[in-house]
Amino acid sequence: MPTITMLYDTARWEEKALIEAAKRRDVTFKPIECKDQYYNLAKIDKAEYGDIVLQRCVSYFRSLHLTALLEAHGIKVVNGLHEAITAGNKLFTTLALIKAGVPTPRTMLAFTPEGSLAALEELGYPAVIKPVIGSWGRLLALVNDKEAAEAVLEDREHMFPLYQVYYLQEKVDRPPRDIRAFVIGDRVVAAIYRISPEGSWRTNTSRGGKAVNCPITKEVEDICLRAARAIGEGIFGVDCMETPNGLVVHEVNNTTEFRNSVPATGVDIPGYIIDYLVEKAKRC
């Protein structure tokens, strides 16, 4: 049986559930808390990391750089560096989806407030301004007119330069919910509706969104598998919205959470992850 190593920086419900899932399967599972570790870039003990590594760091930048280090020394990491770079950046994700022909909301890119306002005029109000890197619905702004957009853009100009990469997206005509599907390898194993709390347009469960089981229809399965393949290979959370013209994918998550999804769906998502890693390690 292969040895799986899990890298993490915060022991959330998900990481604890993965440990328990490995125990139930009698899989050797080695959690490593990496937040306070240091690394010699020229020398890594490959044996310390077993047969395959599951990357579960909450910090995107910690995850990204540590994955790059391990892969440089020939260690297999899930998700890999390519997938982490692409899924961790909304712009890169959108470009990958467009290239693969996966329906996605109309999106504009700009680098100045002036360019952003011109793009928003073409896109049309209301629209959403998003950071290219971020999670949990943070720093998303719904702008209903030019005046609101100017206020948001003025704030962004005083932030870290990353927030001056303006990712501008149409506000999709959808029900007060979206769909989060869990793709593990070549399977959609579960899906939930994330229902917006009253008075909010965001659906994030971290912001009060409610998780309810979503049937995995042929349409959901098809578009989510296509979206995941556009990013690469591994374990993804694919976010879709229902529109009058069918589903569109607006985000693919690299280190996805599933605390609320397991009870909502009754699906053993951590168990599926362990099974996938065991089979992948055997093929490596």
Backbone as JSON, one array per atom type, in Angstrom:
{
  "sequence": "MPTITMLYDTARWEEKALIEAAKRRDVTFKPIECKDQYYNLAKIDKAEYGDIVLQRCVSYFRSLHLTALLEAHGIKVVNGLHEAITAGNKLFTTLALIKAGVPTPRTMLAFTPEGSLAALEELGYPAVIKPVIGSWGRLLALVNDKEAAEAVLEDREHMFPLYQVYYLQEKVDRPPRDIRAFVIGDRVVAAIYRISPEGSWRTNTSRGGKAVNCPITKEVEDICLRAARAIGEGIFGVDCMETPNGLVVHEVNNTTEFRNSVPATGVDIPGYIIDYLVEKAKRC",
  "N": [[0.85, -1.2, 0.0], [0.63, 2.21, -0.86], [2.36, 5.07, 0.59], [0.96, 8.01, 1.74], [1.57, 11.42, 1.94], [0.5, 14.29, 3.62], [0.55, 17.72, 3.24], [0.06, 20.54, 5.22], [-1.1, 23.67, 6.61], [-2.94, 24.58, 8.35], [-5.0, 22.88, 10.56], [-7.84, 21.99, 9.55], [-11.35, 21.01, 9.46], [-11.47, 19.47, 7.16], [-8.85, 18.42, 6.78], [-8.59, 16.82, 9.04], [-10.65, 15.01, 8.53], [-9.64, 13.72, 6.29], [-7.47, 12.37, 7.4], [-8.85, 10.54, 9.04], [-10.26, 9.13, 7.08], [-8.18, 7.85, 5.75], [-7.29, 6.16, 7.8], [-9.5, 4.45, 8.05], [-9.23, 3.01, 5.76], [-6.9, 1.73, 6.14], [-4.58, 2.91, 5.21], [-1.3, 4.12, 4.97], [-0.68, 7.2, 6.21], [0.68, 10.34, 6.31], [0.68, 13.19, 7.98], [2.06, 16.43, 7.6], [2.83, 19.32, 9.18], [3.57, 22.28, 7.79], [4.02, 24.99, 8.12], [5.92, 26.23, 9.82], [8.26, 25.16, 8.95], [11.55, 24.86, 7.4], [13.49, 24.87, 4.36], [16.03, 23.37, 2.41], [16.89, 24.35, -0.67], [18.47, 22.95, -2.45], [18.59, 20.38, -1.61], [16.52, 17.81, -0.85], [14.93, 15.42, 1.14], [13.64, 12.84, -0.33], [12.46, 10.5, 0.57], [11.14, 11.19, 2.88], [8.71, 12.11, 2.07], [7.12, 10.09, 1.19], [5.14, 8.15, -1.14], [3.41, 9.75, -2.56], [2.23, 13.12, -2.52], [-0.21, 15.03, -0.91], [-1.36, 18.18, -1.33], [-2.42, 20.51, 0.93], [-2.33, 23.08, 1.96], [-3.65, 26.07, 3.28], [-2.83, 28.66, 2.7], [-2.36, 30.15, -0.34], [0.01, 31.05, -1.57], [2.01, 29.89, -0.03], [1.44, 27.19, -0.52], [1.82, 27.1, -3.31], [4.59, 27.71, -3.7], [5.87, 25.76, -2.18], [5.0, 23.44, -3.45], [6.24, 23.81, -5.92], [8.93, 23.54, -5.15], [9.04, 20.84, -4.24], [8.25, 19.39, -6.54], [10.37, 20.05, -8.21], [12.28, 18.4, -7.24], [11.48, 15.95, -8.03], [9.25, 14.87, -6.75], [5.97, 13.64, -6.49], [3.14, 15.62, -6.51], [-0.17, 16.4, -5.54], [-2.62, 18.77, -5.77], [-0.76, 19.39, -8.81], [1.94, 21.68, -9.75], [1.36, 23.12, -12.14], [-1.45, 22.95, -12.23], [-2.05, 24.24, -9.82], [-1.11, 26.84, -10.25], [-2.76, 27.65, -12.38], [-5.49, 27.21, -11.53], [-5.43, 28.71, -9.24], [-5.55, 31.33, -9.97], [-7.85, 33.57, -11.08], [-7.98, 34.82, -13.59], [-6.2, 33.25, -15.17], [-7.56, 30.84, -15.0], [-9.99, 31.46, -16.34], [-9.01, 31.98, -18.91], [-8.06, 29.43, -19.57], [-10.46, 28.0, -19.56], [-11.86, 29.27, -21.65], [-10.18, 28.63, -23.8], [-10.57, 25.88, -23.87], [-13.15, 25.77, -24.68], [-15.2, 25.85, -22.8], [-18.19, 27.04, -21.46], [-18.25, 30.26, -20.02], [-18.6, 33.16, -17.9], [-18.81, 36.44, -19.49], [-15.87, 38.3, -19.54], [-13.58, 40.89, -18.69], [-10.32, 42.42, -18.9], [-8.25, 44.77, -17.33], [-5.89, 47.43, -16.52], [-5.81, 49.87, -15.34], [-7.76, 52.41, -13.64], [-9.08, 53.98, -15.54], [-9.04, 52.4, -17.87], [-10.51, 50.29, -16.85], [-13.04, 51.41, -16.37], [-13.83, 51.99, -18.98], [-13.93, 49.4, -19.98], [-15.97, 48.36, -18.39], [-18.14, 49.83, -19.3], [-18.46, 48.72, -21.82], [-18.95, 46.09, -21.07], [-21.21, 46.33, -19.51], [-23.49, 47.36, -16.94], [-25.26, 45.8, -14.18], [-22.05, 44.77, -12.84], [-19.24, 42.71, -11.84], [-16.4, 43.19, -9.87], [-13.42, 41.57, -9.37], [-10.68, 40.24, -7.42], [-7.76, 38.79, -8.92], [-6.52, 36.78, -7.56], [-7.6, 35.06, -4.77], [-10.0, 34.05, -2.24], [-13.04, 32.69, -0.73], [-14.88, 34.66, -1.26], [-13.84, 37.16, -0.76], [-13.09, 40.63, -1.15], [-14.59, 40.9, -3.43], [-16.63, 42.88, -5.51], [-19.77, 44.11, -6.21], [-20.89, 46.16, -8.68], [-23.15, 48.61, -9.57], [-23.31, 50.82, -11.15], [-21.5, 53.5, -12.82], [-20.56, 55.33, -10.9], [-20.4, 53.8, -8.53], [-18.47, 51.97, -9.38], [-16.24, 53.64, -9.76], [-15.65, 54.34, -7.11], [-14.88, 51.85, -5.98], [-12.66, 51.23, -7.6], [-10.96, 53.33, -7.0], [-10.25, 52.73, -4.37], [-8.88, 50.29, -4.85], [-6.61, 51.18, -6.14], [-4.93, 51.97, -4.15], [-4.05, 49.73, -2.97], [-2.11, 46.65, -2.7], [-0.08, 45.98, -5.6], [-1.04, 43.69, -6.97], [-3.8, 43.87, -6.8], [-4.42, 45.71, -8.65], [-4.63, 44.57, -11.03], [-7.18, 44.34, -12.96], [-9.95, 42.44, -12.96], [-12.81, 41.97, -14.52], [-16.17, 41.21, -14.56], [-19.21, 40.08, -16.05], [-22.4, 40.36, -14.39], [-24.07, 37.57, -13.84], [-27.24, 36.45, -14.93], [-28.91, 34.65, -12.81], [-30.37, 32.12, -10.6], [-30.74, 32.64, -6.98], [-28.35, 31.23, -6.19], [-25.51, 29.03, -6.62], [-23.6, 26.33, -8.12], [-21.49, 23.98, -6.67], [-19.29, 21.6, -7.62], [-17.59, 18.52, -7.08], [-14.75, 17.33, -8.39], [-12.86, 14.54, -8.81], [-10.11, 13.21, -10.05], [-11.23, 11.58, -12.84], [-13.91, 11.75, -12.24], [-17.05, 13.11, -11.25], [-17.9, 13.42, -8.11], [-19.65, 14.45, -6.23], [-22.04, 17.08, -5.64], [-23.16, 20.34, -4.74], [-25.78, 22.74, -4.17], [-25.11, 26.08, -3.55], [-26.64, 28.25, -1.65], [-27.54, 31.6, -1.62], [-27.41, 33.71, 1.27], [-30.19, 35.53, 2.68], [-30.61, 38.71, 1.27], [-28.06, 38.93, 0.25], [-25.79, 38.67, -2.52], [-23.7, 37.0, -2.83], [-22.6, 33.57, -2.73], [-20.95, 32.06, -1.17], [-20.24, 29.62, 1.27], [-18.74, 30.29, 3.45], [-19.59, 32.8, 3.93], [-22.11, 32.59, 4.85], [-23.69, 31.23, 3.04], [-25.91, 28.56, 2.17], [-25.53, 25.07, 2.1], [-26.84, 22.64, -0.02], [-27.87, 19.48, -1.22], [-27.1, 18.75, -4.61], [-28.33, 17.33, -7.53], [-26.37, 15.25, -9.66], [-26.54, 15.89, -12.7], [-26.52, 15.03, -16.23], [-25.7, 17.29, -17.62], [-24.4, 18.8, -15.61], [-22.34, 17.01, -14.92], [-20.96, 16.79, -17.38], [-20.07, 19.47, -18.03], [-18.53, 20.08, -15.79], [-16.5, 18.12, -15.76], [-15.23, 18.8, -18.16], [-14.35, 21.36, -17.51], [-12.57, 20.82, -15.38], [-10.65, 19.27, -16.75], [-9.67, 21.21, -18.42], [-8.06, 22.64, -16.74], [-6.26, 20.76, -15.76], [-5.03, 17.85, -14.17], [-6.32, 16.18, -11.32], [-7.66, 17.12, -8.14], [-10.52, 18.92, -7.79], [-12.67, 21.73, -7.09], [-15.4, 22.68, -8.8], [-17.08, 25.51, -9.85], [-20.25, 26.48, -10.85], [-22.79, 28.35, -12.63], [-26.3, 28.67, -13.07], [-27.89, 29.6, -15.99], [-30.19, 31.26, -18.27], [-29.43, 30.14, -20.67], [-28.18, 27.77, -20.11], [-25.6, 26.04, -18.18], [-22.79, 27.86, -16.86], [-19.3, 28.04, -16.18], [-17.64, 29.58, -13.58], [-15.49, 29.47, -11.88], [-12.69, 27.51, -10.82], [-11.57, 25.55, -8.25], [-8.59, 24.97, -6.45], [-7.55, 23.89, -3.96], [-9.84, 22.6, -2.53], [-12.55, 23.06, -0.21], [-14.66, 20.96, 1.83], [-16.25, 20.65, 3.99], [-18.93, 21.43, 4.54], [-20.18, 20.13, 2.53], [-20.09, 17.33, 2.69], [-21.99, 16.46, 4.77], [-24.26, 17.52, 3.53], [-24.56, 16.14, 1.14], [-24.11, 13.48, 1.74], [-22.02, 12.08, 0.77], [-18.9, 10.45, 0.82], [-16.53, 12.32, 0.55], [-13.79, 12.81, 1.44], [-12.96, 10.13, 1.57], [-13.1, 9.33, -1.12], [-11.06, 10.94, -2.08], [-8.78, 9.85, -0.82], [-8.8, 7.26, -1.94], [-8.36, 7.91, -4.62], [-5.77, 9.02, -4.5], [-4.29, 6.8, -3.66], [-4.55, 5.05, -5.88], [-3.4, 6.66, -7.85], [-0.79, 6.92, -6.87], [0.09, 4.3, -7.17], [0.34, 4.17, -9.91], [2.36, 5.88, -10.46]],
  "CA": [[0.0, 0.0, 0.0], [1.46, 3.42, -0.91], [2.35, 6.03, 1.69], [0.51, 9.34, 1.34], [1.94, 12.52, 2.83], [-0.35, 15.48, 3.47], [1.12, 18.98, 3.71], [-0.99, 21.45, 5.64], [-0.67, 24.73, 7.51], [-4.02, 24.73, 9.32], [-5.72, 21.62, 10.68], [-9.27, 22.23, 9.45], [-12.18, 19.82, 9.46], [-11.13, 18.67, 5.98], [-7.61, 17.68, 7.0], [-8.89, 15.77, 10.03], [-11.48, 14.0, 7.86], [-8.75, 12.95, 5.42], [-6.72, 11.46, 8.28], [-9.76, 9.48, 9.44], [-10.56, 8.32, 5.9], [-7.02, 6.99, 5.52], [-7.31, 5.14, 8.84], [-10.54, 3.46, 7.74], [-8.75, 2.2, 4.64], [-5.61, 1.16, 6.53], [-3.57, 3.53, 4.35], [-0.28, 4.88, 5.69], [-0.96, 8.61, 5.91], [1.64, 11.1, 7.11], [0.46, 14.63, 7.93], [3.21, 17.28, 7.94], [2.51, 20.74, 9.33], [4.73, 22.86, 7.12], [4.06, 26.44, 8.26], [7.14, 26.69, 10.48], [9.39, 24.41, 8.43], [12.43, 25.52, 6.43], [13.88, 23.9, 3.34], [17.23, 23.57, 1.61], [16.42, 24.2, -2.05], [19.34, 22.05, -3.21], [18.6, 19.02, -1.07], [15.26, 17.38, -0.23], [14.87, 13.99, 1.43], [12.43, 12.35, -1.0], [11.85, 9.43, 1.36], [10.3, 11.8, 3.9], [7.42, 12.48, 1.51], [6.38, 8.9, 0.79], [4.93, 7.86, -2.56], [2.66, 10.84, -3.19], [1.96, 14.21, -1.58], [-1.45, 15.78, -1.04], [-1.13, 19.56, -0.91], [-3.63, 21.04, 1.56], [-2.08, 24.36, 2.62], [-4.65, 27.1, 3.06], [-2.15, 29.77, 2.05], [-2.1, 29.86, -1.75], [1.41, 31.28, -1.93], [2.8, 28.83, 0.62], [1.16, 25.98, -1.28], [2.41, 27.2, -4.64], [6.04, 27.67, -3.68], [6.3, 24.47, -1.67], [4.76, 22.48, -4.52], [7.32, 24.01, -6.91], [10.16, 22.96, -4.6], [8.97, 19.38, -4.21], [8.24, 18.88, -7.92], [11.72, 20.21, -8.75], [13.08, 17.26, -6.77], [10.89, 14.7, -8.53], [8.21, 14.36, -5.85], [4.64, 13.79, -7.07], [2.26, 16.41, -5.66], [-1.55, 16.59, -6.0], [-2.52, 19.07, -7.19], [0.56, 19.78, -9.25], [2.25, 23.11, -9.88], [0.6, 23.7, -13.26], [-2.85, 23.07, -11.81], [-2.13, 25.24, -8.75], [-0.95, 28.17, -10.86], [-3.91, 27.97, -13.22], [-6.72, 27.3, -10.74], [-5.28, 29.71, -8.19], [-5.66, 32.68, -10.53], [-9.12, 33.61, -11.82], [-7.71, 35.16, -14.99], [-5.63, 32.08, -15.83], [-8.64, 29.87, -15.1], [-10.9, 31.88, -17.4], [-8.34, 31.78, -20.2], [-8.04, 27.98, -19.82], [-11.83, 27.59, -19.89], [-12.16, 29.77, -23.0], [-9.41, 27.83, -24.75], [-11.18, 24.55, -23.94], [-14.53, 25.87, -25.14], [-16.13, 25.7, -21.69], [-18.92, 28.29, -21.27], [-17.84, 31.02, -18.84], [-19.14, 34.51, -18.03], [-18.03, 37.44, -20.21], [-14.9, 38.86, -18.61], [-12.66, 41.88, -19.22], [-9.08, 42.65, -18.17], [-7.72, 46.12, -17.45], [-4.79, 47.68, -15.58], [-5.96, 51.2, -14.76], [-9.18, 52.76, -13.45], [-9.63, 54.48, -16.8], [-9.29, 51.24, -18.72], [-11.56, 49.48, -16.23], [-14.33, 52.07, -16.6], [-14.17, 51.79, -20.39], [-14.31, 48.0, -20.12], [-17.27, 48.17, -17.75], [-19.15, 50.39, -20.19], [-18.7, 47.72, -22.86], [-19.5, 44.9, -20.43], [-22.55, 46.67, -19.05], [-23.79, 47.26, -15.51], [-24.29, 45.6, -13.1], [-20.9, 43.91, -13.11], [-18.52, 42.31, -10.64], [-14.94, 43.38, -9.87], [-12.84, 40.52, -8.54], [-9.23, 40.08, -7.45], [-7.42, 37.59, -9.68], [-6.16, 35.76, -6.58], [-8.36, 35.24, -3.54], [-11.01, 33.03, -2.0], [-14.06, 32.95, 0.28], [-15.68, 35.83, -1.61], [-13.23, 38.4, -0.25], [-12.74, 41.72, -2.06], [-15.48, 40.97, -4.59], [-17.49, 44.05, -5.44], [-20.85, 44.24, -7.19], [-21.05, 47.58, -9.0], [-24.37, 48.79, -10.34], [-23.19, 51.96, -12.04], [-20.15, 54.07, -12.94], [-20.16, 55.96, -9.64], [-19.98, 52.73, -7.63], [-17.23, 51.42, -9.91], [-15.16, 54.59, -9.49], [-15.31, 54.25, -5.69], [-14.14, 50.61, -5.78], [-11.38, 51.32, -8.29], [-10.11, 54.26, -6.24], [-9.7, 51.95, -3.25], [-7.94, 49.3, -5.35], [-5.37, 51.86, -6.55], [-4.11, 52.16, -2.96], [-3.74, 48.41, -2.45], [-0.97, 45.96, -3.29], [-0.22, 45.99, -7.07], [-1.84, 42.57, -7.47], [-5.21, 44.26, -6.86], [-4.57, 46.63, -9.78], [-4.96, 43.75, -12.2], [-8.63, 44.43, -12.83], [-10.7, 41.33, -13.54], [-14.16, 42.55, -14.54], [-17.02, 40.13, -15.08], [-20.65, 40.35, -16.08], [-23.24, 39.74, -13.36], [-24.86, 36.57, -14.55], [-28.65, 36.29, -14.57], [-29.01, 33.31, -12.22], [-31.12, 32.04, -9.34], [-29.91, 33.03, -5.83], [-27.53, 30.08, -5.81], [-24.67, 28.46, -7.67], [-23.33, 24.9, -7.94], [-20.1, 23.55, -6.44], [-19.15, 20.17, -7.89], [-16.28, 17.99, -6.68], [-14.17, 16.46, -9.43], [-11.69, 13.81, -8.32], [-9.66, 12.46, -11.22], [-12.16, 11.67, -13.96], [-15.26, 11.55, -11.73], [-17.76, 14.09, -10.44], [-18.35, 12.53, -7.03], [-20.71, 15.09, -5.45], [-22.31, 18.47, -5.98], [-24.09, 21.05, -3.86], [-26.2, 24.11, -4.42], [-24.74, 27.04, -2.51], [-27.75, 29.19, -1.7], [-27.19, 32.89, -1.01], [-28.23, 34.15, 2.41], [-31.12, 36.6, 2.32], [-30.02, 40.04, 1.18], [-26.7, 38.88, -0.28], [-25.66, 38.07, -3.84], [-22.65, 35.99, -2.76], [-23.09, 32.24, -2.36], [-19.93, 31.36, -0.39], [-20.69, 29.11, 2.57], [-18.0, 31.03, 4.47], [-20.32, 34.05, 4.14], [-23.48, 32.29, 5.24], [-24.41, 30.46, 2.04], [-26.39, 27.27, 2.65], [-25.21, 23.93, 1.23], [-27.93, 21.69, -0.23], [-27.48, 18.51, -2.24], [-27.43, 19.03, -6.01], [-28.21, 16.13, -8.35], [-25.34, 15.31, -10.7], [-27.17, 15.64, -13.99], [-25.59, 14.86, -17.34], [-25.15, 18.61, -17.92], [-23.44, 19.13, -14.55], [-21.18, 16.14, -15.06], [-20.21, 17.11, -18.6], [-19.37, 20.75, -17.99], [-17.53, 20.06, -14.71], [-15.35, 17.34, -16.22], [-14.54, 19.6, -19.17], [-13.68, 22.45, -16.81], [-11.42, 20.26, -14.66], [-9.63, 18.88, -17.73], [-9.06, 22.43, -18.94], [-7.05, 23.05, -15.77], [-5.24, 19.72, -15.66], [-5.42, 16.59, -13.55], [-6.23, 16.22, -9.87], [-8.84, 17.23, -7.28], [-10.98, 20.28, -8.0], [-14.03, 22.17, -6.87], [-15.82, 23.45, -9.97], [-18.23, 26.35, -9.54], [-21.09, 26.76, -12.03], [-24.01, 29.12, -12.44], [-27.39, 28.33, -13.97], [-28.34, 30.75, -16.76], [-31.25, 30.88, -19.21], [-28.83, 29.41, -21.8], [-27.43, 26.61, -19.62], [-24.59, 26.28, -17.15], [-21.49, 28.46, -17.15], [-18.33, 27.83, -15.11], [-16.99, 30.84, -13.25], [-14.29, 29.29, -11.07], [-12.23, 26.15, -10.5], [-10.82, 25.67, -7.01], [-7.46, 24.04, -6.4], [-7.53, 23.17, -2.66], [-11.24, 22.87, -2.21], [-13.09, 22.65, 1.08], [-15.85, 20.11, 1.69], [-16.84, 20.44, 5.32], [-20.38, 21.56, 4.47], [-20.7, 19.32, 1.43], [-20.24, 15.93, 3.09], [-23.31, 16.21, 5.37], [-25.34, 17.9, 2.61], [-24.69, 15.15, 0.06], [-23.96, 12.11, 2.23], [-20.94, 11.45, 0.0], [-17.62, 10.4, 1.53], [-15.55, 13.01, -0.3], [-12.4, 12.49, 1.83], [-12.66, 8.75, 1.19], [-12.81, 9.33, -2.56], [-9.74, 11.54, -2.28], [-7.76, 8.86, -0.43], [-8.8, 6.21, -2.96], [-7.73, 8.47, -5.82], [-4.33, 9.15, -4.27], [-3.7, 5.45, -3.64], [-4.46, 4.56, -7.25], [-2.43, 7.49, -8.58], [0.55, 6.55, -6.39], [0.44, 3.01, -7.76], [0.67, 4.37, -11.32], [3.53, 6.77, -10.61]],
  "C": [[0.89, 1.25, 0.0], [1.35, 4.26, 0.36], [1.98, 7.41, 1.15], [0.97, 10.34, 2.4], [1.02, 13.7, 2.57], [0.37, 16.68, 4.05], [-0.02, 19.93, 4.06], [-0.4, 22.56, 6.51], [-1.72, 25.05, 8.57], [-4.81, 23.43, 9.36], [-7.22, 21.9, 10.73], [-10.04, 20.92, 9.54], [-11.77, 18.89, 8.32], [-9.89, 17.82, 6.21], [-7.81, 16.55, 8.01], [-9.72, 14.66, 9.41], [-10.64, 13.13, 6.93], [-7.93, 11.95, 6.23], [-7.6, 10.27, 8.66], [-10.1, 8.57, 8.27], [-9.41, 7.37, 5.59], [-6.96, 5.86, 6.55], [-8.32, 4.05, 8.52], [-10.1, 2.52, 6.62], [-7.4, 1.54, 4.92], [-4.5, 1.64, 5.6], [-2.58, 4.3, 5.22], [-0.37, 6.34, 5.26], [-0.14, 9.46, 6.86], [1.34, 12.6, 7.0], [1.73, 15.39, 8.35], [2.74, 18.73, 8.0], [3.73, 21.52, 8.86], [4.9, 24.37, 7.34], [5.38, 26.94, 8.84], [8.39, 25.92, 10.03], [10.31, 25.32, 7.6], [13.03, 24.45, 5.53], [15.16, 24.34, 2.64], [16.85, 23.33, 0.15], [17.23, 23.2, -2.84], [19.25, 20.61, -2.74], [17.28, 18.75, -0.34], [15.3, 15.87, -0.04], [13.56, 13.43, 0.86], [11.72, 11.29, -0.18], [10.9, 9.98, 2.41], [8.87, 12.02, 3.4], [6.65, 11.29, 0.93], [6.24, 8.75, -0.72], [4.21, 8.98, -3.3], [2.31, 11.86, -2.12], [0.62, 14.85, -1.92], [-1.21, 17.18, -0.48], [-2.42, 20.16, -0.37], [-3.37, 22.36, 2.3], [-3.18, 25.36, 2.28], [-4.04, 28.28, 2.32], [-1.81, 29.4, 0.61], [-0.62, 30.0, -2.07], [2.34, 30.27, -1.26], [2.66, 27.52, -0.15], [1.9, 25.98, -2.61], [3.93, 27.01, -4.61], [6.57, 26.34, -3.14], [6.09, 23.37, -2.71], [5.85, 22.59, -5.58], [8.62, 23.37, -6.43], [10.13, 21.44, -4.67], [9.0, 18.79, -5.63], [9.62, 19.01, -8.56], [12.64, 19.07, -8.35], [12.41, 15.92, -7.11], [9.82, 14.1, -7.65], [6.84, 14.65, -6.46], [3.71, 14.48, -6.08], [0.89, 16.53, -6.33], [-2.17, 17.7, -5.14], [-1.13, 19.58, -7.54], [0.71, 21.28, -9.44], [1.44, 23.76, -11.0], [-0.85, 23.94, -12.85], [-3.01, 24.16, -10.75], [-2.02, 26.65, -9.31], [-2.22, 28.57, -11.6], [-5.17, 28.17, -12.39], [-6.64, 28.38, -9.67], [-5.42, 31.13, -8.66], [-6.9, 32.72, -11.42], [-8.92, 33.94, -13.29], [-7.18, 33.95, -15.75], [-6.69, 31.0, -16.02], [-9.57, 30.21, -16.25], [-10.29, 31.66, -18.77], [-8.31, 30.29, -20.56], [-9.42, 27.48, -20.21], [-12.2, 28.03, -21.3], [-11.44, 28.92, -24.05], [-10.03, 26.45, -24.95], [-12.63, 24.59, -24.42], [-15.57, 25.65, -24.06], [-16.86, 27.03, -21.48], [-18.54, 28.96, -19.94], [-18.36, 32.44, -18.99], [-18.22, 35.44, -18.84], [-17.15, 38.18, -19.21], [-13.95, 39.79, -19.33], [-11.43, 41.98, -18.31], [-8.64, 44.09, -18.4], [-6.65, 46.33, -16.38], [-4.84, 49.07, -14.95], [-7.44, 51.45, -14.51], [-9.82, 53.24, -14.75], [-9.97, 53.34, -17.74], [-10.43, 50.4, -18.18], [-12.94, 50.09, -16.49], [-14.79, 51.91, -18.04], [-14.63, 50.35, -20.62], [-15.69, 47.74, -19.52], [-18.4, 48.74, -18.6], [-19.49, 49.4, -21.3], [-19.36, 46.48, -22.28], [-20.96, 45.12, -20.02], [-22.71, 46.48, -17.55], [-25.11, 46.51, -15.32], [-23.18, 44.64, -13.53], [-20.18, 43.63, -11.79], [-17.03, 42.55, -10.85], [-14.36, 42.39, -8.89], [-11.32, 40.64, -8.52], [-8.88, 38.81, -8.21], [-7.01, 36.45, -8.75], [-6.91, 36.06, -5.29], [-9.43, 34.18, -3.42], [-12.01, 33.52, -0.97], [-14.86, 34.23, -0.01], [-15.1, 37.15, -1.14], [-12.88, 39.35, -1.39], [-13.48, 41.64, -3.39], [-16.4, 42.17, -4.42], [-18.51, 44.02, -6.57], [-21.06, 45.73, -7.43], [-22.24, 47.74, -9.95], [-24.31, 49.96, -11.32], [-21.76, 52.5, -12.0], [-19.68, 54.66, -11.62], [-19.68, 54.92, -8.63], [-18.64, 52.14, -8.08], [-16.05, 52.34, -9.6], [-14.71, 54.5, -8.03], [-14.48, 53.0, -5.4], [-12.75, 50.72, -6.39], [-10.43, 52.28, -7.58], [-9.47, 53.55, -5.06], [-8.62, 50.99, -3.73], [-6.58, 49.94, -5.71], [-4.43, 52.07, -5.37], [-3.74, 50.82, -2.3], [-2.47, 47.86, -3.09], [-1.16, 45.87, -4.8], [-1.02, 44.83, -7.66], [-3.3, 42.98, -7.66], [-5.46, 45.34, -7.92], [-4.55, 45.89, -11.11], [-6.47, 43.59, -12.14], [-9.33, 43.36, -13.67], [-12.17, 41.7, -13.4], [-15.1, 41.57, -15.23], [-18.49, 40.54, -15.05], [-21.34, 39.72, -14.86], [-24.22, 38.83, -14.07], [-26.29, 36.55, -14.02], [-28.87, 34.86, -14.11], [-29.95, 33.31, -11.04], [-30.2, 32.46, -8.18], [-29.09, 31.86, -5.3], [-26.53, 29.81, -6.94], [-24.42, 27.0, -7.33], [-21.84, 24.71, -7.71], [-20.06, 22.04, -6.63], [-17.72, 19.74, -7.57], [-15.82, 16.97, -7.72], [-12.89, 15.85, -8.87], [-11.24, 12.89, -9.45], [-10.63, 12.67, -12.36], [-13.61, 11.45, -13.53], [-15.78, 12.8, -11.03], [-18.42, 13.3, -9.32], [-19.5, 13.13, -6.21], [-20.89, 16.51, -5.95], [-23.3, 19.06, -4.98], [-24.57, 22.32, -4.53], [-25.68, 24.94, -3.25], [-25.75, 28.19, -2.63], [-27.38, 30.47, -0.94], [-28.03, 33.17, 0.22], [-29.09, 35.34, 1.99], [-30.41, 37.95, 2.33], [-28.62, 40.07, 0.64], [-26.7, 38.24, -1.65], [-24.56, 37.01, -3.86], [-23.24, 34.66, -2.3], [-22.12, 31.5, -1.44], [-20.47, 30.89, 0.95], [-19.94, 29.8, 3.71], [-18.66, 32.36, 4.8], [-21.8, 33.79, 4.42], [-24.3, 31.56, 4.2], [-24.77, 29.08, 2.58], [-26.08, 26.18, 1.64], [-26.36, 22.96, 1.2], [-27.52, 20.75, -1.35], [-27.97, 18.91, -3.63], [-27.3, 17.74, -6.81], [-27.13, 16.31, -9.41], [-26.0, 14.91, -12.02], [-26.09, 15.45, -15.06], [-24.93, 16.2, -17.68], [-24.1, 19.01, -16.89], [-22.17, 18.31, -14.72], [-20.32, 16.54, -16.26], [-19.41, 18.4, -18.47], [-18.28, 20.76, -16.91], [-16.3, 19.24, -15.08], [-14.56, 18.12, -17.26], [-13.76, 20.74, -18.52], [-12.43, 21.95, -16.08], [-10.3, 19.88, -15.63], [-8.95, 20.1, -18.34], [-7.95, 22.93, -18.02], [-5.93, 22.04, -15.69], [-5.8, 18.47, -15.03], [-5.32, 16.71, -12.04], [-7.58, 16.28, -9.19], [-9.3, 18.69, -7.32], [-12.4, 20.5, -7.47], [-14.42, 23.08, -8.02], [-17.1, 24.2, -9.64], [-18.96, 26.75, -10.82], [-22.26, 27.65, -11.63], [-25.04, 28.71, -13.5], [-27.87, 29.6, -14.68], [-29.48, 30.31, -17.67], [-30.73, 30.06, -20.4], [-28.01, 28.2, -21.36], [-26.39, 27.01, -18.6], [-23.38, 27.01, -17.7], [-20.59, 28.22, -15.94], [-17.64, 29.15, -14.83], [-15.73, 30.68, -12.41], [-13.98, 27.82, -10.92], [-11.28, 26.27, -9.32], [-9.78, 24.58, -6.88], [-7.4, 23.24, -5.1], [-8.89, 23.36, -2.03], [-11.63, 22.34, -0.84], [-14.36, 21.82, 0.87], [-16.54, 19.84, 3.01], [-18.37, 20.47, 5.27], [-21.0, 20.62, 3.45], [-20.92, 17.86, 1.81], [-21.59, 15.68, 3.75], [-24.46, 16.54, 4.42], [-25.6, 16.83, 1.56], [-24.69, 13.72, 0.55], [-22.84, 11.36, 1.53], [-19.64, 11.54, 0.79], [-16.52, 11.01, 0.65], [-14.11, 12.73, 0.14], [-12.0, 11.07, 1.49], [-12.34, 8.63, -0.28], [-11.43, 9.91, -2.84], [-8.63, 10.55, -1.94], [-7.67, 7.76, -1.48], [-8.1, 6.68, -4.23], [-6.22, 8.56, -5.66], [-3.64, 7.79, -4.25], [-3.52, 4.93, -5.05], [-3.44, 5.36, -8.06], [-1.0, 7.15, -8.17], [1.02, 5.24, -7.0], [0.87, 3.16, -9.21], [1.94, 5.18, -11.52], [4.82, 5.97, -10.8]]
}
